[in-house]
């Protein structure tokens, strides 16, 4: 439940002039507004700075404005500071190792020093900002500076440590997306846990992928920690992940859907904005290598709308994924440095463009040059690839090609 003082400081009313002394006022409206004036600007700045490092979390519209998620974080932290200050003013100072924190004693003593207590709260907030940015304040006496530094470290820095704040934001965003707050705990409590424990590589691959999905990373099926821990290649790590999915499918399909399939489907659709003609395309800047993942069952999720999995579509997608992965992995470094995409990527791109209304003429001739085939073999290859593209779905192929092209450019 939101602390009463938050509701109070958000209630529009007559302007209230607050001083530092108001921080310990018995009226929650007065003390809340004073605290908001003193630490609010720096708290918001540190919160939004960290929020921008959590992919998809921050939607702040501009400088000086905060989105709903950042505002929620701010409300929680400001409430915590306010309650701590309230308790300290009643004699319950925060302690560490059984000893009271000296900076909190310094903060409270400042309320009895007119040189500090009579400073306007807004002015104190500006002075605190100067302390935060290391700006000199020649007019401020040393006792005031000591008090400001104590406020800065105890009410702002301590409450907004980037690692802890980022963890809180990641968890908040995951819960908002329907994921468990602690995904590894969910795996540990699953009926599949004992079976997974018998295959440590599969267990590690699943946990690494789920943590990536939970954190909304752009490439959740890239498993470097699993590769390093078990000395696996990328392909072997993906096979380990496949084994984990098979275990979940057999022992806890509900958890499989909640932890993997539904979130990956949401990520996929979030990255495929509509085109004017109704098709969906991938944003190359936000591409996911999981779209190139071989045999992954998320491939059965259709970009074009809901429906039952189609065997022909899945086979076509599997064939294209395997072919593309092989083409990307075997692409000569010299061509990669020159920015030339693999021949298969370029040929499929031409077919996608043709399906989107581009010029269909010259496909056979282009195929001849790209794959060094005679005219008859090139015609057969164009027909084969066109059929695969049609069965897999043009929008889906477009998304996969965007990822392949991004990988090539990286």
C-alpha positions in Angstrom: 0.0 0.0 0.0 1.3 3.4 -0.9 2.5 5.4 2.1 0.0 8.2 3.0 2.6 10.9 2.5 2.9 10.1 -1.2 -0.7 10.7 -1.7 -0.3 13.9 0.3 2.5 15.4 -1.8 0.7 14.5 -5.0 -2.4 16.4 -3.9 -2.6 19.8 -5.4 -3.1 22.5 -2.8 -1.7 25.8 -1.7 2.0 26.2 -2.1 3.9 25.3 1.0 7.3 26.8 1.8 9.5 24.1 3.3 12.8 24.3 5.0 15.2 21.5 6.0 13.6 21.5 9.5 10.3 20.4 7.8 11.9 17.0 7.1 10.9 15.9 10.6 7.6 17.8 10.8 4.7 15.8 12.3 2.5 16.6 9.2 3.2 14.0 6.5 2.3 16.5 3.8 4.9 18.9 5.0 7.7 16.4 5.7 6.9 14.6 2.4 7.2 17.7 0.3 10.4 18.7 2.0 12.0 15.3 1.4 10.8 15.4 -2.2 12.4 18.8 -2.7 15.6 17.8 -1.1 16.4 14.4 -2.6 13.8 14.1 -5.4 15.7 15.5 -8.4 18.8 13.4 -7.7 16.8 10.2 -6.9 15.0 10.6 -10.2 18.2 11.2 -12.1 19.9 8.1 -10.7 16.8 5.9 -11.2 16.3 6.9 -14.8 20.0 6.5 -15.5 19.9 2.9 -14.3 16.5 2.2 -15.9 17.9 2.9 -19.3 20.3 0.0 -18.8 17.4 -2.4 -18.4 16.2 -3.3 -21.9 12.6 -2.3 -22.4 12.0 -1.0 -18.9 12.3 2.8 -19.3 9.8 4.8 -21.4 10.6 8.2 -20.0 9.5 10.8 -22.6 12.3 13.3 -22.1 14.5 15.2 -19.7 12.7 16.0 -16.4 9.9 13.6 -17.1 9.6 10.0 -15.8 7.5 7.0 -17.1 5.2 5.0 -14.9 7.8 2.3 -14.2 10.4 4.8 -13.1 7.8 6.6 -11.0 7.0 3.4 -9.2 10.6 2.9 -8.4 10.9 6.5 -7.2 7.8 6.1 -5.0 9.1 3.0 -3.4 12.6 4.5 -2.6 11.2 7.8 -1.4 8.8 5.9 0.9 11.6 3.8 2.3 13.7 6.9 2.9 10.8 8.8 4.5 10.0 5.9 6.8 13.7 5.6 7.8 13.9 9.3 8.5 10.6 9.1 10.5 12.0 6.2 12.6 15.3 8.0 13.1 13.6 11.2 14.4 11.9 9.0 17.0 15.2 7.7 18.2 15.5 4.5 16.1 18.5 5.3 14.0 19.6 2.9 11.3 22.4 0.7 12.4 25.1 -1.5 11.0 26.7 -4.3 12.9 24.9 -3.2 16.0 26.3 0.3 15.8 24.3 3.3 14.8 25.3 4.9 11.5 27.1 8.1 12.3 25.9 9.9 9.1 22.3 9.4 10.2 23.2 11.0 13.6 24.8 13.9 11.7 21.6 14.3 9.6 19.4 14.4 12.7 21.7 16.9 14.5 21.4 19.2 11.5 17.7 19.7 12.3 18.8 21.5 15.5 21.4 23.7 13.8 19.7 26.9 12.5 22.5 27.3 9.8 21.2 24.0 8.3 17.6 23.7 9.5 16.5 27.1 8.1 17.7 26.5 4.5 14.9 26.4 2.0 14.3 22.8 1.0 14.4 23.6 -2.7 17.7 25.5 -2.2 19.0 22.5 -0.2 18.1 20.3 -3.1 20.1 22.4 -5.5 23.0 22.4 -3.1 22.7 18.6 -2.9 22.9 18.4 -6.7 26.1 20.4 -6.6 27.5 18.0 -4.1 26.5 15.1 -6.4 28.2 16.6 -9.4 31.3 17.8 -7.5 30.6 21.5 -8.0 32.2 23.9 -5.6 30.0 25.8 -3.2 32.2 28.5 -1.7 29.3 30.2 0.1 28.4 27.0 2.0 29.9 26.5 5.5 31.7 23.3 6.2 29.0 22.0 8.7 26.4 22.4 5.9 28.6 20.6 3.4 29.1 17.7 5.9 25.4 17.5 6.4 24.7 17.5 2.6 27.3 14.8 2.0 25.6 12.6 4.7 22.3 13.1 3.0 23.7 12.3 -0.4 25.3 9.0 0.7 22.5 7.8 3.0 19.4 9.0 1.3 20.4 8.8 -2.3 23.5 6.7 -3.1 22.8 4.0 -0.6 19.2 3.6 -1.9 20.1 3.6 -5.6 23.1 1.3 -5.9 23.0 0.5 -9.6 23.4 -3.3 -9.2 20.5 -3.6 -6.7 18.3 -1.1 -8.5 18.8 -2.9 -11.8 17.9 -6.2 -10.2 14.8 -4.7 -8.8 13.8 -3.2 -12.1 14.5 -6.4 -14.0 12.3 -8.4 -11.5 9.5 -5.7 -11.7 9.5 -5.8 -15.5 9.5 -9.6 -15.6 6.5 -9.8 -13.2 4.7 -7.3 -15.3 5.3 -9.6 -18.3 3.8 -12.5 -16.5 7.1 -14.2 -15.5 7.9 -15.4 -12.0 9.9 -13.0 -9.9 12.6 -15.6 -9.3 12.7 -18.0 -12.3 15.5 -20.2 -11.0 13.4 -20.9 -7.9 10.5 -21.9 -10.1 12.8 -24.4 -11.9 14.0 -25.8 -8.6 10.4 -26.4 -7.4 9.3 -28.0 -10.7 8.7 -31.7 -11.0 11.3 -31.6 -13.7 14.0 -30.5 -11.3 15.2 -34.0 -10.4 15.4 -35.1 -14.0 17.3 -31.9 -15.0 19.8 -32.4 -12.1 20.9 -35.6 -13.8 21.9 -33.6 -16.9 23.9 -30.6 -15.5 24.6 -29.1 -18.9 20.9 -29.1 -19.8 20.0 -27.7 -16.4 22.7 -24.9 -16.8 21.6 -24.1 -20.4 17.9 -23.8 -19.3 18.7 -21.6 -16.3 21.0 -19.3 -18.4 18.4 -19.0 -21.1 15.6 -18.3 -18.6 17.6 -15.7 -16.8 18.2 -14.0 -20.2 14.5 -14.1 -21.0 13.7 -12.8 -17.5 16.1 -9.9 -18.0 14.6 -9.2 -21.5 18.1 -9.4 -23.1 18.2 -9.2 -26.9 19.7 -12.7 -27.4 18.5 -15.0 -24.7 19.5 -18.2 -26.5 23.2 -17.2 -26.6 24.6 -19.4 -23.8 28.3 -18.4 -23.2 28.3 -19.3 -19.5 27.1 -22.8 -20.3 29.7 -23.2 -23.1 32.4 -22.0 -20.8 31.4 -24.1 -17.8 31.0 -27.4 -19.7 33.5 -26.7 -22.5 30.8 -26.9 -25.2 30.5 -25.4 -28.6 27.6 -23.1 -29.4 25.9 -26.0 -31.1 26.4 -28.4 -28.2 25.0 -25.7 -25.8 21.9 -25.4 -28.0 21.5 -29.2 -27.9 21.7 -29.1 -24.1 19.0 -26.5 -24.1 16.9 -28.7 -26.4 17.3 -31.6 -23.9 16.1 -29.3 -21.1 13.1 -28.3 -23.2 12.2 -31.9 -23.8 12.4 -32.6 -20.0 10.1 -29.7 -19.3 7.7 -30.7 -22.0 7.4 -34.1 -20.5 7.3 -33.2 -16.8 6.1 -29.6 -16.5 4.6 -28.2 -19.8 2.9 -25.3 -17.9 6.3 -24.1 -16.7 7.8 -24.5 -20.2 5.1 -22.3 -21.6 5.4 -19.7 -18.8 9.2 -19.5 -18.7 10.2 -20.0 -22.4 7.5 -20.3 -25.1 5.2 -17.4 -24.2 7.9 -14.9 -23.3 9.9 -15.6 -26.4 6.7 -15.3 -28.5 6.0 -11.9 -26.8 9.6 -10.8 -27.5 9.3 -11.8 -31.1 6.1 -10.0 -31.7 7.3 -6.9 -29.8 10.2 -6.7 -32.3 8.1 -7.2 -35.4 6.2 -3.9 -36.0 3.5 -3.8 -38.7 4.3 -2.7 -42.2 1.8 -0.5 -44.0 0.8 -3.5 -46.1 0.0 -5.6 -43.0 3.1 -7.8 -43.0 5.5 -7.8 -40.2 9.2 -7.2 -40.4 12.2 -7.4 -38.1 14.0 -4.4 -36.8 17.6 -5.2 -37.6 18.9 -3.1 -34.7 17.0 -5.3 -32.2 17.3 -8.7 -33.9 17.5 -11.9 -31.9 19.8 -14.7 -32.8 17.2 -17.1 -31.3 15.3 -16.5 -34.6 18.2 -18.4 -36.2 18.1 -21.1 -33.6 17.9 -24.5 -35.2 14.9 -26.6 -34.5 13.7 -24.4 -31.7 10.0 -24.9 -31.0 9.3 -21.2 -30.9 9.6 -21.5 -34.7 6.1 -23.0 -34.5 4.7 -19.6 -33.4 3.4 -17.8 -36.5 4.0 -14.1 -37.1 0.8 -13.9 -39.2 -1.6 -14.8 -36.4 -2.7 -17.5 -34.1 -3.3 -21.1 -35.2 -2.3 -24.6 -34.8 1.3 -25.6 -35.7 1.6 -26.7 -39.3 4.0 -29.5 -40.1 4.8 -28.2 -43.6 5.6 -24.7 -42.3 7.8 -26.1 -39.5 9.7 -28.3 -41.9 10.3 -25.4 -44.2 11.5 -23.2 -41.3 13.7 -25.9 -40.0 15.3 -26.4 -43.4 15.9 -22.7 -43.9 17.3 -22.3 -40.4 19.8 -25.1 -40.8 20.8 -23.8 -44.3 21.2 -20.3 -43.1 23.2 -21.3 -40.0 25.5 -23.3 -42.1 25.9 -20.5 -44.7 26.7 -17.9 -42.0 29.1 -20.1 -40.2 31.0 -21.1 -43.3 31.0 -17.6 -44.8 34.6 -16.6 -45.7 36.2 -14.0 -43.4 37.3 -11.9 -46.4 33.7 -11.6 -47.6 32.5 -10.8 -44.1 35.0 -8.0 -43.7 34.0 -6.7 -47.1 30.4 -6.6 -46.0 29.2 -9.2 -48.5 26.4 -11.4 -47.1 26.4 -15.1 -47.8 24.9 -16.1 -51.2 21.9 -17.8 -49.6 21.0 -14.7 -47.6 21.2 -12.5 -50.7 19.1 -15.0 -52.7 16.4 -15.3 -50.0 16.3 -11.5 -49.7 15.6 -11.2 -53.5 12.7 -13.7 -53.1 11.3 -11.8 -50.1 11.5 -8.6 -52.1 9.8 -10.3 -55.0 7.0 -11.5 -52.7 6.6 -7.9 -51.4 6.0 -6.7 -55.0 9.6 -6.2 -56.1 10.8 -7.1 -59.5 10.6 -11.0 -60.0 12.6 -10.9 -63.2 16.2 -12.0 -63.3 16.0 -14.4 -60.3 17.3 -17.4 -62.2 20.2 -15.4 -63.6 21.0 -14.0 -60.2 20.9 -17.5 -58.7 23.3 -18.7 -61.4 25.9 -16.0 -60.5 25.5 -16.4 -56.7 25.7 -20.2 -56.6 27.7 -20.7 -59.8 25.0 -23.0 -61.3 23.9 -23.6 -64.9 20.6 -22.2 -66.0 18.6 -25.4 -65.4 20.0 -26.1 -61.9 19.5 -22.4 -61.0 15.8 -22.6 -62.1 15.3 -25.6 -59.9 17.0 -23.9 -57.0 14.9 -20.8 -57.3 11.8 -22.9 -57.4 12.9 -24.8 -54.3 13.8 -21.7 -52.3 10.6 -19.9 -53.3 8.5 -22.8 -52.1 10.4 -22.9 -48.8 9.8 -19.1 -48.4 6.1 -19.5 -49.1 5.7 -22.4 -46.7 7.8 -20.8 -43.9 6.0 -17.4 -44.3 7.4 -14.4 -46.0 7.3 -12.3 -42.8 9.1 -15.0 -40.8 11.8 -15.3 -43.5 12.2 -11.5 -43.5 12.7 -11.5 -39.7 15.3 -14.3 -39.9 17.2 -12.6 -42.7 17.3 -9.4 -40.8 19.1 -11.2 -37.9 21.5 -12.9 -40.4 22.3 -9.6 -42.0 22.9 -8.0 -38.6 25.2 -10.9 -37.6 27.1 -10.3 -40.9 27.5 -6.6 -40.1 28.6 -7.1 -36.5 
